[in-house]
Amino acid sequence: MINRLYIRHYAIIEELELEFSPSFTVFTGETGAGKSIIIGALSLLTGERADTSVVSYGQDHCLVEGVFTPSEHMKKCLEEAEIDLEEEVIVSRRISAEGRSSARVNGMSVTLSFLQQLFAGEADIHSQRDNQHLLKRSNHLLLTDRYANSERLRQQYGEAFRLWKEAEKTYQEMLESVYDDRDLDYLRYNLKELNEAAISEGEEEELLLKEKRLRSSEKTLQSLHQAFQYYEEDGGISEKLYALFHDLSGGEELQPFASRIEDLYYSLEEEISGLHRIADSYENDEDDLDRVEERLYLINRLKRKYNTDEKGLLEQKGILEEKIAFFDNKESFVAEQEKKIARLKDEVYALAKQLSDRRKQAALSLQKDVHRELQDLMMPNVRFLVDIKEKDPAEDGRDDLEFLISLNKGEEPRPLIKVASGGELSRLMLGLKTIFTHLSGTGLLVFDEIDSGVSGKVALAMGLKMALIARDAQVLTITHLSSVAACADEHFRIYKEDDASATHTRVSRLSEEERIGELARISGQDSAAGRTAAAELLEKARTEKKAQR
């Protein structure tokens, strides 16, 4: 969720700062006032590329900065990148007139790919004809699994499928291979090497964490040795302090002072002894660091040798054992390997059936939900179909799945991507997003005139649907329709203003009275009667929002 947006020297925006509601915010304004410029600025923060045309004329750079409330996904990304995590996440993009671009998150420089990863699944910026996530056939199976709450079953199936195919590949390679004694010696050498290495699952990650902790102790150890030098060297603090209380102890009048200084001396000696114990523990840790680094070196050497990761090294032992067993006793190995492949195949087909049954059951429910949402959006003749056909087992199961839709009576359902009408596509996308936004966990949805091509009751229905989505996510919408704008919780007006030297885009948050005036203006009825109608529309939208399920 975005809390604040700051823009400077971006296109015709000289300087702009906005604070957002966590629910449904709408932007209206005349054509060319700069509404879509704000969407462009938001896109930069999520990792979109930019060119020098976004820099205001006569300026050397532009700056866009957003302040976000982090989701769990964003927190994980920041932690993995070792970026300090605060209560809010500050993301900035700076584009220079010479074409240089920089991105920062909480003050640390990052790449555009990191921004894309940070906002993956978190922000959905939609324009009317975008080839979006929901339109792509390749995503329909995953969306259905998410709807069916079967991602875990899908992962189980995927792992079983991977093991089956690897077993088949290894079996085939070994059938086609001919080994001589020298090859066998090499296989046995590699197996002995891996057995002696005795790498355990998760060991590398534990070693890396320990290495990081041990290295952080080096600075502390340096400080301790410096302190010991100050205190214990010839003519150091210990020697001088000892001499001080001995020199003072000769006079009766000075004896109390000498006594207290002597107490300080022995107290300081105890503290230095404590520091020595800490230094000893760190020096023992240095020995541990050598062992940790040697172990990491061994693991990395083996990873390079076998061109795999830690998990692959563990699997490599089994592969080598199977190859050696094959060489020693081909007939027995072939029989055992065939049994293994048959067992894995049975497991894959069993999981595939469970997954397919769950998908088919979910498809019936999803069809009803989509039909209901599109009925609400004034599409009475719509038919939504989750088309499932059987295919050979693949990484995602045995189902070839695609969303199909028919918008008019007598039409056969067609793929979503082939829906032609802009207005109908807008409603279709909005209906699907209403269902899938909650499931996907998307925190921010931005609609850039998704309501193009609609009007009247349909526009109000779309506005109410956006308000419904805003119960689960923050929604920002640019619209030219008063019925949509009336459904928002917060309303901004974007307009252009001229000064002596240039034209600038301004944005103002509207009060209740100003909002009524803006609704009348965009309805084309900027009059007393138009304002009365706008006030009635605003009240109607509020009533309808409260009545929504």
LUMLODO-989206 format. One record per residue (C-alpha): residue number from 1; residue in three letters; x, z, y. Coordinates in steps of 0.001 Angstrom, whole numbers, plus 500000, padded with zeros to 6 digits. Layout:
N
NODE; NUM; ala; X; Z; Y
...
//
This chain:
549
NODE; 1; met; 500000; 500000; 500000
NODE; 2; ile; 501296; 499060; 503438
NODE; 3; asn; 500984; 501713; 506141
NODE; 4; arg; 502676; 500040; 509115
NODE; 5; leu; 503913; 496575; 510043
NODE; 6; tyr; 506398; 495822; 512821
NODE; 7; ile; 507148; 492257; 513967
NODE; 8; arg; 509567; 491123; 516697
NODE; 9; his; 510381; 487586; 517886
NODE; 10; tyr; 508496; 485996; 514981
NODE; 11; ala; 506925; 482622; 515905
NODE; 12; ile; 504744; 483337; 518967
NODE; 13; ile; 504712; 487101; 518360
NODE; 14; glu; 507028; 488746; 520868
NODE; 15; glu; 506576; 492283; 519534
NODE; 16; leu; 503802; 493790; 517480
NODE; 17; glu; 503217; 497037; 515607
NODE; 18; leu; 500164; 497688; 513428
NODE; 19; glu; 498949; 500673; 511426
NODE; 20; phe; 496646; 499937; 508517
NODE; 21; ser; 493711; 501616; 506840
NODE; 22; pro; 494188; 502260; 503098
NODE; 23; ser; 490973; 500368; 502310
NODE; 24; phe; 489516; 497129; 503784
NODE; 25; thr; 490942; 495630; 506986
NODE; 26; val; 489851; 492341; 508527
NODE; 27; phe; 491512; 490068; 511113
NODE; 28; thr; 489542; 487616; 513231
NODE; 29; gly; 490466; 485366; 516112
NODE; 30; glu; 490358; 481854; 517465
NODE; 31; thr; 492041; 479009; 515610
NODE; 32; gly; 495738; 478927; 516477
NODE; 33; ala; 495818; 482514; 517716
NODE; 34; gly; 498319; 483492; 515030
NODE; 35; lys; 496252; 485026; 512225
NODE; 36; ser; 498199; 483289; 509473
NODE; 37; ile; 501476; 484219; 511170
NODE; 38; ile; 500847; 487833; 510173
NODE; 39; ile; 500341; 486741; 506555
NODE; 40; gly; 503624; 484839; 506760
NODE; 41; ala; 505395; 487945; 508017
NODE; 42; leu; 503959; 490012; 505144
NODE; 43; ser; 505101; 487340; 502680
NODE; 44; leu; 508679; 487716; 503930
NODE; 45; leu; 508637; 491381; 502973
NODE; 46; thr; 507614; 490543; 499396
NODE; 47; gly; 510563; 488177; 498928
NODE; 48; glu; 509375; 484805; 500211
NODE; 49; arg; 512056; 482511; 501591
NODE; 50; ala; 512087; 481695; 505299
NODE; 51; asp; 513680; 479113; 507577
NODE; 52; thr; 514767; 479223; 511186
NODE; 53; ser; 511404; 477901; 512424
NODE; 54; val; 509995; 481447; 512237
NODE; 55; val; 512389; 482652; 514964
NODE; 56; ser; 510781; 482645; 518402
NODE; 57; tyr; 512070; 479966; 520759
NODE; 58; gly; 515107; 481157; 522715
NODE; 59; gln; 515776; 484189; 520483
NODE; 60; asp; 518757; 484648; 518169
NODE; 61; his; 516793; 486372; 515361
NODE; 62; cys; 513435; 487746; 514272
NODE; 63; leu; 512666; 491025; 512509
NODE; 64; val; 509815; 492009; 510200
NODE; 65; glu; 509553; 495567; 508905
NODE; 66; gly; 506929; 497188; 506702
NODE; 67; val; 506390; 500808; 505709
NODE; 68; phe; 504831; 501219; 502243
NODE; 69; thr; 503576; 504041; 500065
NODE; 70; pro; 505521; 503561; 496806
NODE; 71; ser; 503784; 503055; 493472
NODE; 72; glu; 505290; 504237; 490178
NODE; 73; his; 506612; 500711; 489594
NODE; 74; met; 508326; 500695; 492999
NODE; 75; lys; 509800; 504161; 492396
NODE; 76; lys; 511278; 502950; 489107
NODE; 77; cys; 512792; 499862; 490785
NODE; 78; leu; 514378; 502001; 493519
NODE; 79; glu; 515737; 504488; 491005
NODE; 80; glu; 517308; 501744; 488886
NODE; 81; ala; 518883; 500209; 491999
NODE; 82; glu; 520127; 503664; 493098
NODE; 83; ile; 518262; 503410; 496407
NODE; 84; asp; 517211; 506704; 497973
NODE; 85; leu; 513518; 507383; 497374
NODE; 86; glu; 511597; 508833; 500292
NODE; 87; glu; 507878; 509519; 500733
NODE; 88; glu; 507620; 506016; 502198
NODE; 89; val; 509529; 502813; 501468
NODE; 90; ile; 510815; 500860; 504468
NODE; 91; val; 511366; 497158; 503817
NODE; 92; ser; 512852; 494874; 506495
NODE; 93; arg; 513778; 491205; 506797
NODE; 94; arg; 515996; 489762; 509534
NODE; 95; ile; 516166; 485979; 509992
NODE; 96; ser; 518745; 484531; 512404
NODE; 97; ala; 518346; 481318; 514379
NODE; 98; glu; 521470; 480027; 512578
NODE; 99; gly; 519721; 480362; 509223
NODE; 100; arg; 521189; 483635; 507962
NODE; 101; ser; 518800; 486035; 506272
NODE; 102; ser; 519135; 489671; 505286
NODE; 103; ala; 516846; 492134; 503531
NODE; 104; arg; 516975; 495926; 503406
NODE; 105; val; 515078; 498620; 501533
NODE; 106; asn; 515429; 502153; 502892
NODE; 107; gly; 518500; 500978; 504796
NODE; 108; met; 520289; 499425; 501790
NODE; 109; ser; 520939; 495683; 501595
NODE; 110; val; 519061; 493956; 498762
NODE; 111; thr; 518503; 490425; 497471
NODE; 112; leu; 515283; 488421; 497710
NODE; 113; ser; 514991; 488599; 493922
NODE; 114; phe; 515004; 492392; 494176
NODE; 115; leu; 512167; 492272; 496735
NODE; 116; gln; 510229; 489994; 494409
NODE; 117; gln; 510794; 492447; 491564
NODE; 118; leu; 509857; 495403; 493791
NODE; 119; phe; 506502; 493857; 494719
NODE; 120; ala; 505794; 492176; 491349
NODE; 121; gly; 502238; 493152; 490449
NODE; 122; glu; 502035; 495275; 493608
NODE; 123; ala; 501102; 492715; 496273
NODE; 124; asp; 498909; 489621; 495842
NODE; 125; ile; 498860; 487304; 498851
NODE; 126; his; 496184; 484664; 498348
NODE; 127; ser; 495277; 481533; 500251
NODE; 128; gln; 492357; 479287; 499373
NODE; 129; arg; 494100; 476619; 497250
NODE; 130; asp; 497016; 478629; 495909
NODE; 131; asn; 497812; 477952; 492253
NODE; 132; gln; 497482; 481616; 491580
NODE; 133; his; 498126; 483979; 488741
NODE; 134; leu; 494461; 483910; 487708
NODE; 135; leu; 494270; 480112; 487634
NODE; 136; lys; 497241; 479563; 485346
NODE; 137; arg; 496323; 479095; 481714
NODE; 138; ser; 499583; 480724; 480644
NODE; 139; asn; 498318; 484029; 482087
NODE; 140; his; 494835; 484029; 480542
NODE; 141; leu; 495916; 485511; 477221
NODE; 142; leu; 497793; 488345; 478926
NODE; 143; leu; 494832; 489046; 481237
NODE; 144; thr; 492479; 489195; 478250
NODE; 145; asp; 494829; 491603; 476468
NODE; 146; arg; 494951; 493760; 479567
NODE; 147; tyr; 491158; 493703; 479768
NODE; 148; ala; 490987; 494645; 476072
NODE; 149; asn; 493567; 497411; 476544
NODE; 150; ser; 495575; 495863; 473705
NODE; 151; glu; 499025; 495515; 475305
NODE; 152; arg; 500494; 498032; 472839
NODE; 153; leu; 499098; 496139; 469839
NODE; 154; arg; 500472; 492940; 471345
NODE; 155; gln; 503926; 494520; 471626
NODE; 156; gln; 503749; 495690; 467996
NODE; 157; tyr; 502815; 492188; 466905
NODE; 158; gly; 505598; 490659; 469022
NODE; 159; glu; 508220; 492901; 467422
NODE; 160; ala; 506948; 492107; 463909
NODE; 161; phe; 506979; 488382; 464716
NODE; 162; arg; 510554; 488604; 466016
NODE; 163; leu; 511776; 490361; 462864
NODE; 164; trp; 509996; 487811; 460652
NODE; 165; lys; 511547; 484841; 462439
NODE; 166; glu; 515001; 486428; 462460
NODE; 167; ala; 514753; 487093; 458720
NODE; 168; glu; 513757; 483474; 458129
NODE; 169; lys; 516587; 482187; 460306
NODE; 170; thr; 519195; 484394; 458635
NODE; 171; tyr; 517911; 483415; 455199
NODE; 172; gln; 518050; 479703; 456004
NODE; 173; glu; 521509; 479921; 457551
NODE; 174; met; 522873; 481715; 454503
NODE; 175; leu; 521311; 479219; 452101
NODE; 176; glu; 523040; 476436; 453993
NODE; 177; ser; 526355; 478255; 454235
NODE; 178; val; 529241; 478072; 451810
NODE; 179; tyr; 531767; 480905; 452007
NODE; 180; asp; 535273; 481056; 450602
NODE; 181; asp; 537315; 484192; 449968
NODE; 182; arg; 538791; 484101; 453467
NODE; 183; asp; 535304; 484008; 455019
NODE; 184; leu; 534235; 486917; 452869
NODE; 185; asp; 537289; 488939; 453928
NODE; 186; tyr; 536406; 488299; 457570
NODE; 187; leu; 532791; 489417; 457049
NODE; 188; arg; 533967; 492591; 455342
NODE; 189; tyr; 536456; 493242; 458139
NODE; 190; asn; 533682; 492936; 460745
NODE; 191; leu; 531381; 495231; 458776
NODE; 192; lys; 534173; 497806; 458400
NODE; 193; glu; 534828; 497568; 462169
NODE; 194; leu; 531165; 498239; 463001
NODE; 195; asn; 530870; 501056; 460468
NODE; 196; glu; 533974; 502758; 461862
NODE; 197; ala; 532641; 502328; 465402
NODE; 198; ala; 529510; 504229; 464286
NODE; 199; ile; 527539; 503274; 467400
NODE; 200; ser; 524225; 505102; 467675
NODE; 201; glu; 521067; 503940; 469418
NODE; 202; gly; 521044; 504904; 473110
NODE; 203; glu; 524701; 505996; 473017
NODE; 204; glu; 525856; 503564; 475698
NODE; 205; glu; 523290; 504799; 478226
NODE; 206; glu; 524282; 508432; 477559
NODE; 207; leu; 527971; 507579; 477979
NODE; 208; leu; 527358; 505788; 481275
NODE; 209; leu; 525487; 508806; 482646
NODE; 210; lys; 528277; 511141; 481514
NODE; 211; glu; 530928; 508857; 483027
NODE; 212; lys; 529100; 508904; 486356
NODE; 213; arg; 528919; 512717; 486316
NODE; 214; leu; 532568; 513107; 485384
NODE; 215; arg; 533745; 510696; 488080
NODE; 216; ser; 531803; 512624; 490700
NODE; 217; ser; 533914; 515679; 489811
NODE; 218; glu; 537170; 513980; 490883
NODE; 219; lys; 536527; 514583; 494582
NODE; 220; thr; 535765; 518255; 493930
NODE; 221; leu; 538968; 518622; 491923
NODE; 222; gln; 541005; 517105; 494747
NODE; 223; ser; 539501; 519623; 497174
NODE; 224; leu; 540349; 522492; 494823
NODE; 225; his; 543981; 521452; 494437
NODE; 226; gln; 544284; 521147; 498211
NODE; 227; ala; 542860; 524679; 498584
NODE; 228; phe; 545312; 526057; 496016
NODE; 229; gln; 548159; 524430; 497905
NODE; 230; tyr; 547090; 526032; 501186
NODE; 231; tyr; 546748; 529442; 499548
NODE; 232; glu; 549558; 529612; 496999
NODE; 233; glu; 552448; 527500; 498337
NODE; 234; asp; 555570; 529171; 499735
NODE; 235; gly; 554610; 530573; 503097
NODE; 236; gly; 550949; 529972; 502325
NODE; 237; ile; 547890; 532067; 503098
NODE; 238; ser; 548379; 534462; 500153
NODE; 239; glu; 551965; 535243; 501056
NODE; 240; lys; 551210; 535721; 504761
NODE; 241; leu; 548130; 537840; 504158
NODE; 242; tyr; 550077; 540082; 501750
NODE; 243; ala; 552829; 540494; 504327
NODE; 244; leu; 550242; 541234; 507021
NODE; 245; phe; 548671; 544320; 505453
NODE; 246; his; 552115; 545607; 504290
NODE; 247; asp; 553497; 545332; 507842
NODE; 248; leu; 550480; 547188; 509243
NODE; 249; ser; 550534; 549978; 506689
NODE; 250; gly; 553478; 551758; 508303
NODE; 251; gly; 551552; 553277; 511210
NODE; 252; glu; 548836; 555903; 510851
NODE; 253; glu; 546747; 554401; 513639
NODE; 254; leu; 546918; 550954; 511978
NODE; 255; gln; 546257; 552222; 508449
NODE; 256; pro; 542448; 551641; 508490
NODE; 257; phe; 543017; 548038; 509538
NODE; 258; ala; 545696; 547541; 506910
NODE; 259; ser; 543388; 549008; 504269
NODE; 260; arg; 540518; 546647; 505137
NODE; 261; ile; 542857; 543639; 505235
NODE; 262; glu; 544220; 544672; 501837
NODE; 263; asp; 540647; 544732; 500488
NODE; 264; leu; 540132; 541262; 501911
NODE; 265; tyr; 543344; 540089; 500248
NODE; 266; tyr; 542270; 541253; 496777
NODE; 267; ser; 538752; 539918; 497264
NODE; 268; leu; 540240; 536556; 498210
NODE; 269; glu; 542469; 536694; 495132
NODE; 270; glu; 539358; 537100; 492966
NODE; 271; glu; 537677; 534141; 494665
NODE; 272; ile; 540755; 531953; 494130
NODE; 273; ser; 540777; 532990; 490464
NODE; 274; gly; 537171; 531844; 490216
NODE; 275; leu; 538104; 528498; 491766
NODE; 276; his; 540918; 528165; 489215
NODE; 277; arg; 538409; 528621; 486412
NODE; 278; ile; 536284; 525821; 487896
NODE; 279; ala; 539372; 523608; 488244
NODE; 280; asp; 540292; 524283; 484616
NODE; 281; ser; 536832; 523181; 483496
NODE; 282; tyr; 537102; 519993; 485568
NODE; 283; glu; 540568; 519279; 484163
NODE; 284; asn; 539148; 519643; 480658
NODE; 285; asp; 536412; 517253; 481750
NODE; 286; glu; 539141; 514768; 482699
NODE; 287; asp; 540091; 514686; 479025
NODE; 288; asp; 536425; 514054; 478254
NODE; 289; leu; 536399; 511211; 480794
NODE; 290; asp; 539239; 509491; 478944
NODE; 291; arg; 537289; 509739; 475701
NODE; 292; val; 534093; 508482; 477363
NODE; 293; glu; 535910; 505492; 478872
NODE; 294; glu; 537595; 504687; 475547
NODE; 295; arg; 534211; 504798; 473831
NODE; 296; leu; 532611; 502557; 476469
NODE; 297; tyr; 535527; 500145; 476187
NODE; 298; leu; 535009; 499945; 472417
NODE; 299; ile; 531266; 499311; 472778
NODE; 300; asn; 531801; 496635; 475448
NODE; 301; arg; 534522; 494937; 473390
NODE; 302; leu; 532199; 494720; 470398
NODE; 303; lys; 529330; 493488; 472589
NODE; 304; arg; 531562; 490683; 473892
NODE; 305; lys; 532841; 489852; 470417
NODE; 306; tyr; 529356; 489528; 468929
NODE; 307; asn; 527745; 488262; 472167
NODE; 308; thr; 524936; 490810; 472000
NODE; 309; asp; 523779; 494159; 473370
NODE; 310; glu; 523894; 497634; 471852
NODE; 311; lys; 520714; 497048; 469855
NODE; 312; gly; 522147; 493756; 468604
NODE; 313; leu; 525282; 495526; 467357
NODE; 314; leu; 523149; 497854; 465260
NODE; 315; glu; 521265; 494867; 463864
NODE; 316; gln; 524534; 492992; 463258
NODE; 317; lys; 525540; 495517; 460603
NODE; 318; gly; 522459; 494673; 458577
NODE; 319; ile; 523082; 490943; 458997
NODE; 320; leu; 526675; 491297; 457765
NODE; 321; glu; 525579; 493407; 454802
NODE; 322; glu; 523042; 490744; 453862
NODE; 323; lys; 525636; 487957; 454129
NODE; 324; ile; 528114; 489857; 451952
NODE; 325; ala; 525381; 490679; 449457
NODE; 326; phe; 524440; 487018; 449395
NODE; 327; phe; 528014; 486006; 448629
NODE; 328; asp; 528398; 488616; 445876
NODE; 329; asn; 525065; 487978; 444185
NODE; 330; lys; 523274; 484907; 445464
NODE; 331; glu; 520364; 484839; 443020
NODE; 332; ser; 519494; 488499; 443489
NODE; 333; phe; 519832; 488241; 447247
NODE; 334; val; 517597; 485171; 447460
NODE; 335; ala; 514889; 486993; 445533
NODE; 336; glu; 515141; 490121; 447709
NODE; 337; gln; 515255; 488126; 450908
NODE; 338; glu; 512191; 486140; 449923
NODE; 339; lys; 510347; 489387; 449243
NODE; 340; lys; 511415; 490700; 452655
NODE; 341; ile; 510243; 487551; 454412
NODE; 342; ala; 506921; 487636; 452547
NODE; 343; arg; 506430; 491290; 453495
NODE; 344; leu; 507198; 490595; 457165
NODE; 345; lys; 504911; 487566; 457153
NODE; 346; asp; 502050; 489629; 455735
NODE; 347; glu; 502627; 492224; 458461
NODE; 348; val; 502608; 489524; 461168
NODE; 349; tyr; 499368; 487995; 459899
NODE; 350; ala; 497696; 491403; 459597
NODE; 351; leu; 498647; 492368; 463164
NODE; 352; ala; 497667; 488903; 464400
NODE; 353; lys; 494197; 489363; 462909
NODE; 354; gln; 493799; 492792; 464529
NODE; 355; leu; 494887; 491333; 467855
NODE; 356; ser; 492616; 488298; 467509
NODE; 357; asp; 489599; 490417; 466561
NODE; 358; arg; 490153; 492626; 469583
NODE; 359; arg; 490523; 489593; 471856
NODE; 360; lys; 487324; 487992; 470572
NODE; 361; gln; 485405; 491219; 471091
NODE; 362; ala; 486855; 491620; 474595
NODE; 363; ala; 486095; 487968; 475394
NODE; 364; leu; 482361; 488533; 474924
NODE; 365; ser; 482430; 491512; 477281
NODE; 366; leu; 484643; 489703; 479806
NODE; 367; gln; 482280; 486716; 479877
NODE; 368; lys; 479376; 489029; 480729
NODE; 369; asp; 481359; 490834; 483444
NODE; 370; val; 482500; 487598; 485103
NODE; 371; his; 478977; 486164; 484910
NODE; 372; arg; 477609; 489276; 486606
NODE; 373; glu; 480228; 489165; 489373
NODE; 374; leu; 479573; 485477; 490067
NODE; 375; gln; 475824; 486040; 490072
NODE; 376; asp; 476445; 488567; 492835
NODE; 377; leu; 478354; 485830; 494694
NODE; 378; met; 475353; 483473; 494643
NODE; 379; met; 476451; 481317; 491713
NODE; 380; pro; 473259; 481398; 489586
NODE; 381; asn; 474146; 478487; 487288
NODE; 382; val; 477665; 479545; 486444
NODE; 383; arg; 478883; 479663; 482835
NODE; 384; phe; 482194; 481409; 482187
NODE; 385; leu; 483727; 481007; 478762
NODE; 386; val; 486801; 482535; 477134
NODE; 387; asp; 487735; 479698; 474807
NODE; 388; ile; 489736; 480890; 471774
NODE; 389; lys; 491186; 478540; 469187
NODE; 390; glu; 493413; 479394; 466242
NODE; 391; lys; 497035; 478253; 466249
NODE; 392; asp; 500139; 478831; 464184
NODE; 393; pro; 501658; 482282; 464696
NODE; 394; ala; 503677; 482498; 467915
NODE; 395; glu; 505227; 485255; 470004
NODE; 396; asp; 501837; 486101; 471554
NODE; 397; gly; 499700; 485878; 468403
NODE; 398; arg; 497572; 483239; 466679
NODE; 399; asp; 495176; 482639; 469581
NODE; 400; asp; 495230; 479673; 471952
NODE; 401; leu; 493127; 481087; 474788
NODE; 402; glu; 491918; 479613; 478058
NODE; 403; phe; 489319; 480504; 480684
NODE; 404; leu; 486721; 477733; 481148
NODE; 405; ile; 483899; 477512; 483656
NODE; 406; ser; 480846; 475409; 484392
NODE; 407; leu; 479412; 475780; 487885
NODE; 408; asn; 476343; 473552; 487589
NODE; 409; lys; 473600; 472998; 485048
NODE; 410; gly; 474363; 470348; 482473
NODE; 411; glu; 478122; 470481; 482972
NODE; 412; glu; 480506; 471269; 480167
NODE; 413; pro; 482856; 474187; 480854
NODE; 414; arg; 486229; 473025; 482227
NODE; 415; pro; 489576; 474741; 482855
NODE; 416; leu; 489653; 476884; 486015
NODE; 417; ile; 492434; 474793; 487529
NODE; 418; lys; 490122; 471762; 487569
NODE; 419; val; 487377; 473404; 489650
NODE; 420; ala; 487218; 471164; 492718
NODE; 421; ser; 484980; 472776; 495321
NODE; 422; gly; 486839; 474996; 497788
NODE; 423; gly; 483894; 477292; 498365
NODE; 424; glu; 483100; 477622; 494678
NODE; 425; leu; 486754; 478190; 493832
NODE; 426; ser; 486910; 480907; 496478
NODE; 427; arg; 483985; 482750; 494933
NODE; 428; leu; 485331; 482286; 491433
NODE; 429; met; 488708; 483721; 492391
NODE; 430; leu; 487094; 486650; 494181
NODE; 431; gly; 484891; 487446; 491201
NODE; 432; leu; 487869; 487409; 488833
NODE; 433; lys; 489948; 489524; 491182
NODE; 434; thr; 487175; 492117; 491333
NODE; 435; ile; 487522; 492588; 487576
NODE; 436; phe; 491274; 492286; 487164
NODE; 437; thr; 492582; 494089; 490258
NODE; 438; his; 491832; 497527; 488834
NODE; 439; leu; 493315; 496556; 485462
NODE; 440; ser; 496512; 495100; 486954
NODE; 441; gly; 497185; 498036; 489257
NODE; 442; thr; 497784; 495730; 492233
NODE; 443; gly; 498011; 497931; 495309
NODE; 444; leu; 497706; 495324; 498078
NODE; 445; leu; 495589; 492151; 498210
NODE; 446; val; 495779; 489778; 501143
NODE; 447; phe; 493188; 487008; 501554
NODE; 448; asp; 493892; 484203; 504025
NODE; 449; glu; 490485; 482628; 504721
NODE; 450; ile; 489474; 482723; 501062
NODE; 451; asp; 485892; 482432; 502388
NODE; 452; ser; 486396; 478853; 503656
NODE; 453; gly; 483541; 476581; 502652
NODE; 454; val; 480885; 479300; 502456
NODE; 455; ser; 478384; 480781; 504888
NODE; 456; gly; 475248; 482893; 505237
NODE; 457; lys; 474278; 485104; 502282
NODE; 458; val; 477251; 483880; 500258
NODE; 459; ala; 479636; 485053; 502995
NODE; 460; leu; 478039; 488516; 503036
NODE; 461; ala; 478254; 488664; 499244
NODE; 462; met; 481970; 487809; 499414
NODE; 463; gly; 482538; 490456; 502073
NODE; 464; leu; 480795; 493060; 499934
NODE; 465; lys; 482877; 492020; 496939
NODE; 466; met; 486087; 492502; 498956
NODE; 467; ala; 484814; 495943; 499956
NODE; 468; leu; 484282; 496691; 496261
NODE; 469; ile; 487848; 495621; 495442
NODE; 470; ala; 489045; 497889; 498266
NODE; 471; arg; 487904; 500903; 496263
NODE; 472; asp; 490872; 500296; 493935
NODE; 473; ala; 493325; 498529; 496258
NODE; 474; gln; 494157; 497979; 499896
NODE; 475; val; 492619; 494705; 501111
NODE; 476; leu; 493688; 492705; 504185
NODE; 477; thr; 491543; 489677; 504998
NODE; 478; ile; 491732; 486912; 507582
NODE; 479; thr; 488285; 485406; 508124
NODE; 480; his; 486283; 483280; 510524
NODE; 481; leu; 482934; 484563; 509204
NODE; 482; ser; 481064; 487434; 510826
NODE; 483; ser; 479347; 488382; 507546
NODE; 484; val; 482715; 488996; 505885
NODE; 485; ala; 484146; 490801; 508906
NODE; 486; ala; 481133; 493128; 509053
NODE; 487; cys; 481989; 494518; 505605
NODE; 488; ala; 485445; 495765; 506585
NODE; 489; asp; 486383; 499365; 507321
NODE; 490; glu; 488741; 498356; 510134
NODE; 491; his; 488696; 495294; 512387
NODE; 492; phe; 491580; 493709; 514330
NODE; 493; arg; 491204; 490866; 516811
NODE; 494; ile; 494087; 488413; 517168
NODE; 495; tyr; 494313; 486436; 520401
NODE; 496; lys; 496774; 484530; 522558
NODE; 497; glu; 497847; 485595; 526015
NODE; 498; asp; 499892; 483643; 528569
NODE; 499; asp; 502397; 485052; 530994
NODE; 500; ala; 504555; 483250; 533523
NODE; 501; ser; 507008; 481950; 530939
NODE; 502; ala; 505319; 481716; 527514
NODE; 503; thr; 502303; 482181; 525253
NODE; 504; his; 502223; 485278; 523044
NODE; 505; thr; 500084; 486526; 520163
NODE; 506; arg; 498429; 489905; 520687
NODE; 507; val; 496493; 492101; 518265
NODE; 508; ser; 494048; 494856; 519129
NODE; 509; arg; 492142; 497301; 516959
NODE; 510; leu; 488458; 497076; 517873
NODE; 511; ser; 486169; 499937; 518749
NODE; 512; glu; 482542; 499899; 517577
NODE; 513; glu; 481302; 498132; 520713
NODE; 514; glu; 484209; 495693; 520754
NODE; 515; arg; 483596; 494929; 517105
NODE; 516; ile; 479946; 494061; 517769
NODE; 517; gly; 481091; 491733; 520540
NODE; 518; glu; 483639; 490040; 518258
NODE; 519; leu; 481055; 489559; 515487
NODE; 520; ala; 478746; 487926; 518015
NODE; 521; arg; 481553; 485670; 519274
NODE; 522; ile; 482601; 484372; 515849
NODE; 523; ser; 478907; 483813; 515019
NODE; 524; gly; 478691; 481515; 518034
NODE; 525; gln; 476114; 483769; 519715
NODE; 526; asp; 478049; 485511; 522470
NODE; 527; ser; 474918; 486752; 524257
NODE; 528; ala; 472716; 489831; 524416
NODE; 529; ala; 470632; 488511; 521528
NODE; 530; gly; 473787; 487662; 519616
NODE; 531; arg; 475142; 491178; 520105
NODE; 532; thr; 471863; 492647; 518840
NODE; 533; ala; 472096; 490436; 515741
NODE; 534; ala; 475747; 491429; 515267
NODE; 535; ala; 474879; 495134; 515421
NODE; 536; glu; 472148; 494582; 512823
NODE; 537; leu; 474599; 492686; 510593
NODE; 538; leu; 477133; 495510; 510853
NODE; 539; glu; 474508; 498090; 509894
NODE; 540; lys; 473253; 495910; 507026
NODE; 541; ala; 476782; 495548; 505657
NODE; 542; arg; 477309; 499315; 505762
NODE; 543; thr; 474035; 499910; 503927
NODE; 544; glu; 474859; 497303; 501284
NODE; 545; lys; 478349; 498790; 500763
NODE; 546; lys; 476879; 502220; 500085
NODE; 547; ala; 474442; 500730; 497583
NODE; 548; gln; 477124; 498890; 495590
NODE; 549; arg; 477723; 500052; 492051
//
